[in-house]
């Protein structure tokens, strides 16, 4: 299970770093100009804090896998992380419109890959909680 948490940790660190390309990939310079200043800044700042949170989750998994698996407090943290990623899985299907990916090869692949990742994260953290 430590291997699983280390793997998850490195995946989460990579996921957090992917957020660096969001502004360019999603053309935020042009797209966000249509928003009010508050909405533009909320989008940018929340994206930063999501990336930071995911980075810290990754670092926690890499540096504290044994404690997460073997201690009561670690199991509580694992439950919280499982709940977090399960909610993210639900948002993947009920928060985002399927119009964003259906009929588009790259977007469909991304949807499947990330749905699979959210399932893997949820399952692994909940499994740790129950062991």
DARAHU-V322299 format. One record per residue. N is the residue number from 0. RES is the residue in one letter. SS is DSSP state (~ for helix, > for strand, _ for the rest). PSI is psi in radians with two decimals (none if undefined). D_FIRST is the distance of its C-alpha to the first C-alpha in Angstrom with 2 decimals. Layout:
N:RES:SS:PSI:D_FIRST + N:RES:SS:PSI:D_FIRST
//
This chain:
0:X:_:-0.52:0.00 + 1:X:~:-0.69:3.81 + 2:X:~:-0.75:5.30 + 3:X:~:-0.79:4.97 + 4:X:~:-0.67:6.38 + 5:X:~:-0.75:8.65 + 6:X:~:-0.83:9.76 + 7:X:~:-0.75:10.50 + 8:X:~:-0.84:12.24 + 9:X:~:-0.63:14.40 + 10:X:~:-0.74:15.20 + 11:X:~:-0.66:16.34 + 12:X:~:-0.78:18.36 + 13:X:~:-0.75:20.00 + 14:X:~:-0.71:20.68 + 15:X:~:-0.66:22.36 + 16:X:~:-0.47:24.47 + 17:X:~:-0.51:25.63 + 18:X:~:-0.36:27.50 + 19:X:~:-0.59:29.88 + 20:X:~:-0.14:31.51 + 21:X:~:-0.88:32.02 + 22:X:~:-0.74:35.55 + 23:X:~:-0.81:36.83 + 24:X:~:-0.73:35.05 + 25:X:_:0.15:36.16 + 26:X:_:0.84:39.54 + 27:X:~:-0.51:39.36 + 28:X:~:-0.75:42.45 + 29:X:~:-0.81:44.56 + 30:X:~:-0.76:42.62 + 31:X:~:-0.24:42.17 + 32:X:~:-0.35:45.82 + 33:X:~:-0.14:46.78 + 34:X:_:2.79:44.98 + 35:X:_:2.83:46.41 + 36:X:~:-0.75:45.36 + 37:X:~:-0.77:43.21 + 38:X:~:-0.67:41.33 + 39:X:~:-0.81:40.88 + 40:X:~:-0.61:39.53 + 41:X:~:-0.78:37.23 + 42:X:~:-0.84:35.71 + 43:X:~:-0.79:35.29 + 44:X:~:-0.70:34.10 + 45:X:~:-0.64:31.62 + 46:X:~:-0.74:30.15 + 47:X:~:-0.81:29.83 + 48:X:~:-0.53:28.08 + 49:X:~:-0.81:25.66 + 50:X:~:-0.72:24.79 + 51:X:~:-0.76:24.55 + 52:X:~:-0.79:22.28 + 53:X:~:-0.70:19.87 + 54:X:~:-0.80:20.13 + 55:X:~:-0.63:19.41 + 56:X:~:-0.76:16.31 + 57:X:~:-0.80:15.09 + 58:X:~:-0.72:16.20 + 59:X:~:-0.79:14.56 + 60:X:~:-0.67:11.04 + 61:X:~:-0.68:11.94 + 62:X:~:-0.31:13.74 + 63:X:_:0.54:12.07 + 64:X:~:-0.80:8.28 + 65:X:~:-0.79:8.76 + 66:X:~:-0.67:11.52 + 67:X:~:-0.68:10.06 + 68:X:~:-0.64:7.57 + 69:X:~:-0.21:10.39 + 70:X:_:2.66:13.64 + 71:X:~:-0.70:15.78 + 72:X:~:-0.69:16.63 + 73:X:~:-0.69:13.11 + 74:X:~:-0.59:12.70 + 75:X:~:-0.72:16.08 + 76:X:~:-0.76:15.18 + 77:X:~:-0.70:12.25 + 78:X:~:-0.78:14.96 + 79:X:~:-0.73:17.36 + 80:X:~:-0.68:15.31 + 81:X:~:-0.75:14.66 + 82:X:~:-0.75:18.40 + 83:X:~:-0.88:19.35 + 84:X:~:-0.48:17.76 + 85:X:~:-0.72:19.06 + 86:X:~:-0.67:22.45 + 87:X:~:-0.65:22.23 + 88:X:~:-0.78:21.69 + 89:X:~:-0.71:24.77 + 90:X:~:-0.59:26.75 + 91:X:~:-0.63:26.04 + 92:X:~:-0.51:28.09 + 93:X:~:-0.17:30.42 + 94:X:_:-0.69:31.02 + 95:X:_:2.40:31.75 + 96:X:_:2.45:34.60 + 97:X:~:-0.26:34.00 + 98:X:~:-0.38:37.14 + 99:X:~:-0.37:35.06 + 100:X:_:-0.46:33.32 + 101:X:_:2.30:35.13 + 102:X:_:0.05:37.33 + 103:X:_:2.03:35.94 + 104:X:~:-0.96:33.88 + 105:X:~:-0.82:31.99 + 106:X:~:-0.62:31.38 + 107:X:~:-0.73:30.23 + 108:X:~:-0.79:27.69 + 109:X:~:-0.77:26.44 + 110:X:~:-0.80:26.37 + 111:X:~:-0.79:24.33 + 112:X:~:-0.83:21.84 + 113:X:~:-0.58:21.32 + 114:X:~:-0.75:21.33 + 115:X:~:-0.74:18.53 + 116:X:~:-0.77:16.59 + 117:X:~:-0.65:17.34 + 118:X:~:-0.81:16.24 + 119:X:~:-0.81:12.82 + 120:X:~:-0.84:12.43 + 121:X:~:-0.88:13.96 + 122:X:~:-0.84:12.05 + 123:X:~:-0.79:8.51 + 124:X:~:-0.69:10.05 + 125:X:~:-0.63:12.07 + 126:X:~:-0.73:9.53 + 127:X:~:-0.73:7.99 + 128:X:~:-0.70:11.73 + 129:X:~:-0.26:12.67 + 130:X:_:none:10.49
//
